[in-house]
Amino acid sequence: MAKLKTEKSGKSQVPYVSIVIPLLNEEESLRELFSHIRETMHRINKRYEVIFVDDGSIDNSFKVLAALHAEHTENIKVIRFRRNFGKSAALSAGFKEAKGDFVITMDADLQDDPKEIPLLLEALGDSYDLVSGWKKKRHDSAIFTFPSRIANAITGKLTGLRIHDLNCGLKIYRNEVAKELKIYGDLYRYIPILVHQAGFRVGEKIVQHHPRKYGRSKYTVGKFYRGFLDLLTILFTAKYIRRPLHLFGIWGLLSLLIGGAIDLYLSAEWFLGLTVLSNRPLFIVGILFIIVGIQFISLGLLGEMISRQGQDEETYSIRSILK
């Protein structure tokens, strides 16, 4: 494997806020976005770092980021992936690099407003460990907003965490929350749920949402449907990730009992000469129930062994880091 290229500057002071920005093909918006962030952070007079994570852009995004890094080395880090690994991987890499007491995430398309940063810090206060933005007035197509409202409502009922906008990119975390998060695939959509399940305090704040200024949205309708599958993953892992046998074992034992009862009854009839098993399809059904029961229990046992091993492998590959 090629040696990871890392360039370091003379940074030494710990930032108060780390701003993590995943991006894919956003060359037109990056300078303007950083300018707004810089203006806001100077106004509130807090030390900060901006961590851009280039998730395999094929435009000139990295060139723009490299130029920004050269101009503002003290405040910018750039992580460049070898290819597109997805938003979860980009956030994970950014969280790993974040040094600030607080971590803020936002999208790179200028729809999230950096002026919300001090308001998010205020909303977090001492009451919460994560505050998620709520784009109450969205400037997106109804094709995206309507399914999103349905998904948020269903998720709230199933998980017990009533959040209006789970997938809002604008969020603030305490550093320990960001470091503890383990997200992969499309689970970034459910970060407030994951944080809530881990025992942290989750809040919500209405934030301003701007129309998209450059480029096109990366979201598609198909992602909403995949989101329901991710929700099943969340619900399963919350209760059974450390004890999968409790789920599969229950159904396995139930299937074994049903199949065993059926075949025991028919075997007793056969022994007494009351029936001929070759003419009783129910006997085959009982055997099938027993086989399915054994498979469920075996699956649960395999899950127990896998869960004990843990999974700490990174699901992304970094090409270079500018520090």
C-alpha positions in Angstrom: 0.0 0.0 0.0 1.3 3.5 -0.9 2.6 5.6 2.0 0.0 8.1 3.2 1.0 11.6 2.4 0.7 14.0 5.3 1.8 17.6 5.4 2.0 19.3 8.8 2.2 22.9 9.8 3.2 24.5 13.0 -0.2 24.3 14.7 0.0 23.9 18.5 -3.0 25.6 20.1 -6.2 23.6 20.6 -9.2 25.0 18.8 -12.5 25.8 20.6 -14.6 24.6 17.7 -13.9 22.0 15.0 -16.1 22.4 11.9 -16.3 19.2 9.8 -17.4 19.7 6.2 -17.8 16.6 4.0 -18.0 17.4 0.3 -18.3 16.0 -3.2 -17.8 18.1 -6.3 -18.4 21.5 -4.7 -15.6 23.6 -6.2 -17.7 26.7 -6.7 -18.9 27.1 -3.2 -15.8 26.3 -1.1 -14.1 29.8 -1.0 -17.4 31.5 -0.3 -18.3 29.0 2.5 -14.9 29.4 4.2 -15.2 33.2 4.0 -18.5 33.1 5.8 -17.1 30.7 8.4 -14.0 32.9 9.0 -16.2 36.0 9.3 -18.4 34.4 11.9 -15.6 32.9 14.0 -13.7 36.2 14.0 -16.9 37.9 15.2 -17.4 35.6 18.2 -13.6 35.6 18.8 -13.2 31.8 19.2 -10.3 29.7 18.0 -11.4 27.3 15.3 -10.4 24.7 12.7 -12.2 23.7 9.6 -11.8 20.1 8.4 -12.8 19.6 4.8 -13.2 16.0 3.8 -13.1 15.6 0.0 -15.1 12.4 -0.6 -13.6 11.5 -4.0 -14.4 14.7 -5.9 -13.7 14.6 -9.7 -13.9 18.3 -10.2 -11.4 20.9 -9.0 -12.6 20.8 -5.3 -9.2 19.5 -4.0 -7.3 22.2 -5.9 -9.4 24.9 -4.3 -9.0 23.3 -0.9 -5.2 23.0 -1.3 -5.1 26.7 -2.2 -7.3 27.6 0.8 -5.0 25.5 3.0 -1.9 27.4 1.8 -3.6 30.7 2.5 -5.1 29.7 5.9 -2.9 26.9 7.3 -3.7 27.7 10.9 -7.4 27.1 10.4 -7.8 24.5 7.7 -7.2 20.8 7.4 -8.0 18.9 4.3 -8.6 15.1 4.1 -8.7 13.7 0.6 -10.2 10.2 0.0 -9.0 8.0 -2.8 -12.5 7.6 -4.1 -16.1 8.3 -3.0 -16.8 6.3 0.2 -20.0 8.1 1.2 -20.9 10.7 3.8 -20.7 8.4 6.8 -17.0 7.7 6.0 -16.3 11.4 5.5 -17.9 12.3 8.8 -16.0 9.5 10.6 -12.7 10.7 9.2 -13.5 14.3 10.1 -14.5 13.4 13.7 -11.2 11.4 14.1 -9.2 14.5 13.2 -11.3 17.0 15.2 -9.5 18.6 18.2 -12.0 21.2 19.3 -14.1 21.0 22.5 -17.1 21.2 20.2 -17.6 19.8 16.8 -20.0 21.3 14.2 -21.0 19.6 10.9 -22.4 21.4 7.9 -22.8 20.7 4.2 -20.5 22.4 1.7 -23.3 23.6 -0.7 -24.0 26.9 1.1 -27.5 25.8 2.1 -26.3 25.7 5.8 -25.6 29.1 7.2 -22.3 29.6 9.2 -24.1 32.4 11.1 -25.9 29.6 13.0 -22.6 28.6 14.7 -22.8 30.9 17.7 -26.5 30.1 18.1 -25.8 26.4 18.1 -23.2 26.8 20.8 -25.7 28.7 22.8 -28.4 26.1 22.2 -26.0 23.3 23.3 -25.2 25.0 26.6 -25.1 22.6 29.5 -28.3 20.9 28.7 -27.4 18.8 25.6 -24.6 16.7 24.2 -25.9 17.1 20.6 -28.1 19.7 19.0 -29.5 18.9 15.6 -30.6 21.6 13.2 -34.2 21.7 12.0 -34.7 23.2 8.6 -38.3 24.2 9.3 -38.5 26.3 6.1 -36.7 24.2 3.4 -35.7 25.4 0.0 -35.9 22.0 -1.6 -38.2 20.2 -4.0 -41.4 18.6 -2.6 -40.1 15.4 -4.0 -37.5 15.4 -1.2 -39.3 17.2 1.6 -42.5 15.2 1.6 -40.9 11.7 2.0 -38.5 13.3 4.5 -41.4 14.4 6.8 -42.9 11.0 6.6 -39.7 9.3 7.4 -39.0 11.6 10.4 -42.5 11.0 11.8 -42.2 7.2 11.5 -38.7 7.2 13.0 -39.8 9.3 15.9 -42.6 6.9 16.8 -40.4 3.8 16.5 -37.4 5.1 18.4 -39.0 7.5 20.9 -36.8 10.4 19.9 -39.0 13.2 18.4 -36.8 15.0 16.0 -38.3 17.0 13.0 -35.2 16.8 10.8 -32.9 13.9 11.5 -30.9 14.3 8.3 -30.1 18.0 8.7 -26.3 18.4 8.0 -26.0 21.3 10.5 -25.3 19.8 14.0 -23.2 20.5 17.0 -21.6 17.8 19.2 -19.5 17.7 22.3 -16.2 16.3 21.2 -16.6 13.1 23.2 -19.9 12.4 21.4 -18.3 12.8 18.0 -15.4 10.5 19.0 -17.7 7.8 20.2 -19.9 7.7 17.1 -19.4 4.7 14.8 -21.3 5.2 11.6 -21.1 3.4 8.2 -23.2 3.0 5.1 -26.0 5.5 5.2 -26.4 5.6 9.0 -25.4 9.3 9.0 -29.1 10.0 8.5 -29.8 8.7 12.0 -27.0 10.2 14.0 -29.4 11.8 16.6 -30.9 8.3 17.1 -27.5 6.7 17.6 -26.5 9.4 20.0 -29.7 9.1 21.9 -29.4 5.3 22.1 -25.8 5.7 23.5 -27.3 7.6 26.5 -26.4 11.2 25.4 -28.8 14.1 25.6 -30.2 15.2 22.2 -31.8 18.6 21.4 -33.1 20.4 18.3 -32.9 24.0 17.1 -34.6 25.7 14.1 -31.9 26.8 11.6 -32.0 28.9 8.5 -31.8 27.0 5.2 -30.8 28.7 1.9 -31.6 27.7 -1.7 -28.8 25.8 -3.4 -26.5 28.3 -5.2 -24.2 26.1 -7.2 -24.3 22.6 -8.7 -27.0 20.0 -8.1 -28.2 18.1 -5.1 -26.6 14.7 -4.4 -29.8 13.3 -3.0 -32.2 11.1 -4.9 -35.6 9.7 -4.1 -34.1 6.2 -3.9 -32.1 7.3 -0.9 -35.3 7.8 1.1 -36.4 4.2 0.5 -33.0 2.9 1.5 -33.3 5.0 4.6 -36.1 2.7 5.9 -33.8 -0.3 5.6 -31.2 1.7 7.6 -33.9 2.4 10.2 -34.3 -1.4 10.6 -30.6 -1.7 11.1 -30.8 1.0 13.9 -33.7 -0.7 15.6 -32.0 -4.1 15.5 -28.6 -3.0 16.6 -30.0 -0.9 19.5 -31.5 -4.0 21.2 -29.6 -7.0 19.8 -26.2 -6.0 18.6 -24.6 -7.5 21.7 -27.1 -10.3 22.2 -28.4 -11.5 18.8 -29.2 -14.9 20.2 -32.0 -13.2 22.2 -33.7 -12.3 18.9 -33.0 -15.3 16.8 -33.2 -17.7 19.7 -36.8 -16.8 20.6 -38.0 -17.5 17.1 -35.9 -20.6 16.9 -37.2 -22.1 20.1 -40.8 -21.2 19.0 -40.3 -22.9 15.7 -38.7 -26.0 17.4 -41.7 -26.3 19.8 -44.3 -26.0 17.1 -42.5 -28.6 14.9 -41.8 -30.9 17.8 -45.4 -30.8 19.0 -46.7 -31.5 15.5 -44.4 -34.5 14.9 -44.8 -35.8 18.4 -48.6 -35.9 18.1 -48.4 -37.6 14.7 -45.8 -40.1 15.9 -48.0 -41.0 18.8 -50.9 -41.6 16.4 -48.7 -43.7 14.1 -47.5 -45.7 17.1 -51.1 -46.5 18.1 -51.9 -47.4 14.5 -54.3 -44.5 14.0 -52.6 -43.0 11.0 -50.0 -43.6 8.3 -47.3 -40.9 8.2 -46.8 -41.2 4.4 -50.3 -39.8 4.0 -49.9 -36.9 6.4 -48.2 -33.8 4.8 -48.4 -32.2 8.3 -45.6 -34.4 9.4 -43.3 -32.8 6.8 -44.5 -29.4 7.9 -43.4 -30.3 11.5 -40.0 -31.4 10.3 -39.6 -28.1 8.4 -40.5 -26.1 11.6 -37.8 -28.1 13.4 -35.2 -27.4 10.7 -36.0 -23.7 10.6 -35.8 -23.5 14.4 -32.3 -25.1 14.4 -31.2 -22.6 11.7 -32.5 -19.6 13.7 -30.7 -20.7 16.8 -27.5 -21.4 14.8 -27.7 -18.0 13.3 -28.1 -16.4 16.7 -25.0 -18.3 18.0 -23.0 -17.2 15.0 -24.1 -13.6 15.6 -23.0 -13.9 19.3 -19.5 -15.0 18.2 -19.2 -12.2 15.6 -20.5 -9.5 18.0 -17.8 -10.5 20.6 -15.1 -9.9 18.1 -16.1 -6.3 17.4 -15.6 -4.3 14.2 -13.2 -1.4 14.4 -11.9 -1.4 10.9 -12.0 1.8 8.9 -14.3 1.7 5.9 -12.4 4.4 3.9 -9.0 5.0 2.4 -7.3 8.4 2.7 -5.1 9.6 -0.2 -3.5 12.6 1.6 -4.0 15.0 4.5 -3.1 18.6 4.6 -2.6 19.9 8.2 
